[in-house]
Amino acid sequence: MTDELLQQLYAQLEGLRNAPVLRFCLIPTCRAEYDARAAATGQEPARPSWSADGWLQLGSGTVIAEGGKICPQHSELIRQHRPHRDGPAPDGQFSVRCGCGQWTSSPHGWHQVLRALWEEHLLVTTGQLPSLGLQAPGPG
C-alpha cells in the first residue's frame, strides 16, 4: 500500500468518525436540521445551516417519546401548541391535549398514535393540511 493510499484511507476514516449527527425539527413538513455532534463537542458544523443556535427541545414527558427538537422558526408555534399527555386512564390508555386549548385527542394506548394526531392538529392549524371540519373527540 502506498503512502498516498494510506493517507486517503485515514482521511476517509476521519470523515466517518466525525460524520455529522443530524437532528430534525419535529414539525412534519419542516426540513430544518442541525448537527448534534458538532453542538455537543463545541465544533463548528460542516455547513452553516447545521448550526444548533436557537434550537429548543421538547421534553420526553409529552407525546414525543424521545424528546423533540424544535427549530428557531417553529419555537413560538410549539410554545402555543405544546402537547400535554394525560393518563393513563384505568384502561391504560392516554390522551393528549394541545396547549392552545382548542384540541384534545381521543384516548389511545400507543403514544405514536397520539403524536400523529397532535402533528395533524399542528398542520391543520398552520394551514398545511385542510381542515375537514372534524375535531378529535375529547376523552369520555
Backbone hydrogen bonds in HBPLUS format (Angstrom, degrees):
<---DONOR---> <-ACCEPTOR-->    atom                        ^
c    i                          cat <-CA-CA->   ^        H-A-AA   ^      H-
h    n   atom  resd res      DA  || num        DHA   H-A  angle D-A-AA Bond
n    s   type  num  typ     dist DA aas  dist angle  dist       angle   num
A0006-LEU N   A0002-THR O   2.96 MM   4  6.20 154.9  2.03 148.1 155.6     1
A0007-GLN N   A0003-ASP O   2.90 MM   4  6.12 155.9  1.95 149.2 155.2     2
A0008-GLN N   A0004-GLU O   3.04 MM   4  6.31 153.1  2.11 145.0 152.2     3
A0009-LEU N   A0005-LEU O   2.98 MM   4  6.22 153.2  2.06 144.4 151.7     4
A0010-TYR N   A0006-LEU O   2.93 MM   4  6.25 159.5  1.98 150.7 155.9     5
A0011-ALA N   A0007-GLN O   2.92 MM   4  6.13 153.7  1.99 145.1 152.6     6
A0012-GLN N   A0008-GLN O   2.93 MM   4  6.20 153.3  2.00 146.9 153.8     7
A0013-LEU N   A0009-LEU O   2.92 MM   4  6.21 160.8  1.96 152.2 157.5     8
A0014-GLU N   A0010-TYR O   2.90 MM   4  6.08 159.3  1.95 148.8 154.5     9
A0015-GLY N   A0011-ALA O   2.95 MM   4  6.14 152.6  2.02 143.0 150.6    10
A0016-LEU N   A0012-GLN O   2.96 MM   4  6.25 152.7  2.03 148.6 155.6    11
A0017-ARG N   A0013-LEU O   2.88 MM   4  6.08 157.2  1.93 149.9 156.6    12
A0018-ASN N   A0014-GLU O   3.00 MM   4  6.11 142.7  2.15 143.2 152.0    13
A0019-ALA N   A0016-LEU O   3.41 MM   3  5.07 164.0  2.44 103.3 101.7    14
A0036-ALA N   A0021-VAL O   2.73 MM  15  5.39 152.3  1.80 163.8 156.9    15
A0023-ARG N   A0034-TYR O   2.87 MM  11  5.43 153.2  1.94 154.2 163.3    16
A0034-TYR N   A0023-ARG O   2.93 MM  11  5.43 147.6  2.04 145.7 156.0    17
A0025-CYS N   A0032-ALA O   3.21 MM   7  5.75 151.3  2.29 148.3 147.6    18
A0026-LEU N   A0069-LYS O   2.78 MM  43  5.70 140.9  1.93 171.5 174.3    19
A0030-CYS N   A0027-ILE O   3.00 MM   3  5.38 158.9  2.05 119.1 126.0    20
A0035-ASP N   A0050-TRP O   2.91 MM  15  5.28 160.8  1.95 142.1 136.6    21
A0039-ALA N   A0035-ASP O   3.08 MM   4  6.32 159.3  2.12 147.7 154.0    22
A0040-ALA N   A0036-ALA O   2.90 MM   4  6.01 155.3  1.96 144.9 151.2    23
A0041-THR N   A0037-ARG O   2.99 MM   4  6.15 148.2  2.09 149.0 157.0    24
A0042-GLY N   A0038-ALA O   2.91 MM   4  5.75 118.9  2.29 140.4 153.4    25
A0043-GLN N   A0038-ALA O   2.99 MM   5  4.73 125.7  2.30 137.5 142.9    26
A0050-TRP N   A0047-ARG O   2.98 MM   3  5.42 161.1  2.01 115.5 121.7    27
A0051-SER N   A0048-PRO O   3.23 MM   3  5.70 149.0  2.33 121.2 120.1    28
A0055-TRP N   A0052-ALA O   3.15 MM   3  5.60 168.9  2.16 134.5 135.2    29
A0056-LEU N   A0070-ILE O   2.94 MM  14  5.04 160.7  1.98 143.8 150.0    30
A0070-ILE N   A0056-LEU O   2.83 MM  14  5.04 159.7  1.87 147.8 146.9    31
A0058-LEU N   A0068-GLY O   2.67 MM  10  4.88 162.6  1.70 148.8 154.8    32
A0068-GLY N   A0058-LEU O   3.13 MM  10  4.88 131.0  2.38 122.6 133.9    33
A0067-GLY N   A0064-ILE O   2.96 MM   3  5.21 160.6  2.00 115.4 121.3    34
A0074-HIS N   A0071-CYS O   3.03 MM   3  5.57 142.1  2.18 114.5 124.2    35
A0078-ILE N   A0074-HIS O   3.08 MM   4  6.35 160.3  2.12 155.6 160.2    36
A0079-ARG N   A0075-SER O   2.98 MM   4  6.22 147.7  2.08 142.7 152.1    37
A0080-GLN N   A0076-GLU O   3.06 MM   4  6.33 151.8  2.15 147.8 154.1    38
A0081-HIS N   A0077-LEU O   2.96 MM   4  6.13 136.0  2.16 139.4 152.5    39
A0099-GLY N   A0082-ARG O   2.87 MM  17  4.87 126.0  2.16 122.8 139.1    40
A0084-HIS N   A0097-ARG O   2.88 MM  13  5.32 150.0  1.97 152.8 162.6    41
A0097-ARG N   A0084-HIS O   2.93 MM  13  5.32 159.4  1.97 147.6 152.7    42
A0086-ASP N   A0095-SER O   2.78 MM   9  5.28 173.5  1.78 155.5 157.4    43
A0095-SER N   A0086-ASP O   2.99 MM   9  5.28 157.6  2.04 145.4 151.8    44
A0089-ALA N   A0093-GLN O   2.79 MM   4  5.38 158.8  1.84 152.7 158.9    45
A0092-GLY N   A0089-ALA O   2.75 MM   3  5.18 163.4  1.77 124.2 127.4    46
A0094-PHE N   A0108-HIS O   2.75 MM  14  5.44 167.1  1.76 158.0 153.6    47
A0108-HIS N   A0094-PHE O   2.73 MM  14  5.44 156.5  1.78 157.0 162.7    48
A0105-SER N   A0096-VAL O   2.80 MM   9  5.42 167.9  1.81 164.3 168.5    49
A0098-CYS N   A0103-TRP O   2.94 MM   5  5.55 174.0  1.95 159.2 159.7    50
A0101-GLY N   A0098-CYS O   3.06 MM   3  5.79 166.4  2.08 121.0 125.2    51
A0113-VAL N   A0110-TRP O   3.11 MM   3  5.77 140.8  2.28 117.0 126.0    52
A0115-ARG N   A0111-HIS O   2.91 MM   4  6.25 154.8  1.97 151.3 158.7    53
A0116-ALA N   A0112-GLN O   2.99 MM   4  6.16 161.9  2.02 143.2 147.6    54
A0117-LEU N   A0113-VAL O   2.95 MM   4  6.24 158.5  2.00 152.3 158.1    55
A0118-TRP N   A0114-LEU O   2.94 MM   4  6.15 161.3  1.98 150.5 155.7    56
A0119-GLU N   A0115-ARG O   2.81 MM   4  6.04 160.5  1.84 154.8 160.6    57
A0120-GLU N   A0116-ALA O   2.93 MM   4  6.12 153.7  2.00 144.6 151.7    58
A0121-HIS N   A0117-LEU O   2.99 MM   4  6.31 153.7  2.06 143.9 151.0    59
A0122-LEU N   A0118-TRP O   2.94 MM   4  6.35 154.3  2.01 149.5 156.3    60
A0123-LEU N   A0119-GLU O   2.94 MM   4  6.25 159.9  1.99 151.9 156.9    61
A0124-VAL N   A0120-GLU O   2.91 MM   4  6.17 154.4  1.98 153.6 160.4    62
A0125-THR N   A0121-HIS O   2.86 MM   4  6.02 162.9  1.89 151.4 156.7    63
A0126-THR N   A0122-LEU O   2.92 MM   4  6.16 150.9  2.01 149.8 156.9    64
A0128-GLN N   A0123-LEU O   2.79 MM   5  4.96 133.0  2.01 159.1 162.2    65
A0129-LEU N   A0123-LEU O   3.08 MM   6  5.36 134.9  2.29 121.9 116.3    66
A0127-GLY N   A0124-VAL O   3.08 MM   3  5.06 156.4  2.14 102.6 109.7    67
